[in-house]
Every structure is written in C-alpha cells, then in structure tokens.
Amino acid sequence: MSSHLMNTYAPLPLAFVRGEGAWLWDESGRRYLDAISGLGVCSLGHAHPELSKVIAEQSARLIHTGNLVRIPWQEKLADKLAAITGLDKVFFGNSGAEAIECALKIARALGHENGMENSSVIVMENSFHGRTMAALSATGSRKAQAGFEPLVSGFIRAPFGDAGAIENIAEQSHEITAVLVEPIQGEAGIRVPAPDYLARLRSICDENGWLLIFDEIQCGLCRSGKWYAHQHEAVQPDILTTAKALANGLPVGACLASGVAAEVLTPGRHGSTFGGNPLVSRAACTVLDIMQAENIPARADESGTFLLDEFRTRLGQDSRVKDIRGRGLMIGIELDQDANHLKQLAADKGVLLNITQDRVIRLLPPLIIDREQAEMIVESVIELISTTD
Ligand SMILES: *Cc1c(COP(=O)(O)O)cnc(C)c1O
C-alpha cells in the first residue's frame, strides 16, 4: 500500500479493475460477488450500461458550471426527488455528511428565527451521521468522536427506538429545534425500530413545534424495499437527507425539506462549489429513472424477504447467531463473538461483505441481485458462520 495515504482505513489487500452487475474482478481475473456495494452505494450494480453511457456522454458535453448559473439537470433532479418524497425543496452537496450539515444548519437557523440562541437537536445513541465536525458530533459513537473534542455543541442524546425517552426530554428542555433519526440504523448494525416509532416521533415533534429529520443516507433509495424507509410507515419528515446510492457511485448528497424548513436558506447562507453539477445531477436523474423503470423497490423487497427468510430458517437455531435483522436488502446478522476476521475470510471465498459493531455481519448487496446470487450470499454466510466457534 502507498505510504503516502493517510491511515484512515485498514483496507483488505485487494483491488478491483472491473465490475459488472453484482460482480467485481481483481487484477488476476478472479471474480467476487459484491454483497456490500461499496457501502450501499452501487445499488444498480457496477458498470450499469445505461448509466455508463449517460455519464460518458455528459462528461464529453459539460461537467461543471458552478451554481452561479442555472443547472437544468439539477432542477430536473430536484423535481424527481420532490415527486418521490412529497417534500418541497432540495439542496445538493457532495456527500452524506454535507446533507446532514445542511439539515443541522436549517434547524439552527429556524431556532434563531424563533428566538433560541442556543438551540439543540435530539440525536440517537449508536447513530451514524458522518465525519465532518457537526455530523460527527451528532453521531452516537464515542469511538468516532474520541480525540476530536471540542465537539459541536447543541445535541441531546436519546436511546434509539424509545419514543418515551423523547417525551421525557420534551418535558425538561425547551430550546429544542429538531429530532434527527435514521428510520433504520445502519452502522449500528441494521436496527429496525418498532412500527409505531416514527409516527410517535412525528406527533411529539408536532406537539412541540420541532422539525423531524430523517437521515436516509443508507436506508433510502429503495434499499429497504420502498423508495425511502419511512414510507413503510406513512410518516412524513420535515427534512430528509439522502446520498450514498443517489448517483450509483458519483459523489452527491441532498437535503430535502418542506414547509418553513424549506424556506429558511436564502442566497449567501449556504452553498457548495461542486454540489449538483451537471454530471452528477444527470447521472442521478438516470439512476432514479432506472430504479423506477426496473421496479427496484419491489425487487429489493423480494430479494430481501428471500434472504431474511433463508437466514431465519437456517440460522435461527444456531447458538452463535444472536439476532437476524433487516428490511429489504439491508441485513444484519449479529453473532455472539467478534466477527471482524470474517471480512477477509469471505473475500478469500470470493464474497465481499462488511462487519459493523464488531459482531454484526452487514449485507448491503446491489439491489439488482438475482435469485442465484442471493442463494450464493446465503450459502457463503452460513459457511462463514460455521467456521466460527
Ligand atoms: C454513510 C452515512 C452518512 C455519511 O455519508 P458520507 O457520504 O460518508 O459523508 C450519514 N448518515 C448515514 C445514515 C450513513 O449511512
């Protein structure tokens, strides 16, 4: 590995030169089944022919103009996202963390408009919202935060999945502007809350005049079997963050908002040099079109149900398996022991997966996997678990 890279990752000794659908090939021509999609990014698989063609064509025509002029593809993308989510306005940045920063700035700006000098946002234990300073401060992981203090202030933490805890905070504190929550927690090990949780948060926010912010950077864009995970519960947020799969690998993140939250940012208050450039915006438009045309939410739901059923049937009685969780194609299998070594072992067997929270096998395969590939994932994971003690 190059000694000139900062030591932020501990990558597997593995590099790929080509991909196609759910397959990747290394330099020696060996084929791997991708069950992690570059961390939930390449939902349409690798080298999708239609998307590759659009990116090549647009890159030959115009990549960047900056936001000092109108960008018609960005306007089109905003229209599409508004139609999918029912939200009103969109800001484009280049990552998930930037989408979160935008959401937090909106919450604070509204706080000031409402006379709150030191407003707070309620965030959850074990949440993940990104690595920039405010996103890191919102994140519920001491490991991620340790050594980077002082953190950004103005966050109150509550247990995930516990609406009663939020009600208690409401009774004690007054300078709160928003609740920020992942409808399904990703880095925490794929945690799906009880079916009424988001609805209860919605009514607490309504009663207290707070914004409800859903971070769907990982669970959104068809991953859970719906366009957005909160749509399983018919609950609308005021603000929604989305990123990872939006351009299937080109960097883009978006913060969507409705009502007062959609109006608070005005020229000069927020921005991004690269955000929503013609290349990423057109690519993202194509991704959304393909997801619609190929009925990707239903495919993710069907493949996810198959995988979860198989895992529950075949691993449900295994004493090494503590829990099997998920929705659509975001699946976590929690073991009773450290599982970090399984990443390399899986790669040795030709499958790419991820371990989170040390003990949880996390699967985020491309949403276009077929039945045969789903079966390969099942067999590989069961074989991997059989090697543990
Ligand atoms: C990945 C992720 C982020 C951060 O996204 P980046 O693009 O890495 O900045 C934020 N929230 C959630 C839920 C994520 O999964």
The ligand as an ORCA input file, in Angstrom:
! r2SCAN-3c Opt
* xyz 0 1
  C     -22.802      6.890      5.270
  C     -23.719      7.649      6.126
  C     -23.553      9.020      6.367
  C     -22.347      9.803      5.886
  O     -22.246      9.808      4.496
  P     -20.859     10.248      3.809
  O     -21.203     10.276      2.339
  O     -19.857      9.192      4.140
  O     -20.494     11.571      4.329
  C     -24.514      9.665      7.121
  N     -25.589      9.018      7.607
  C     -25.783      7.694      7.391
  C     -27.011      7.029      7.942
  C     -24.855      6.962      6.660
  O     -25.032      5.654      6.479
*
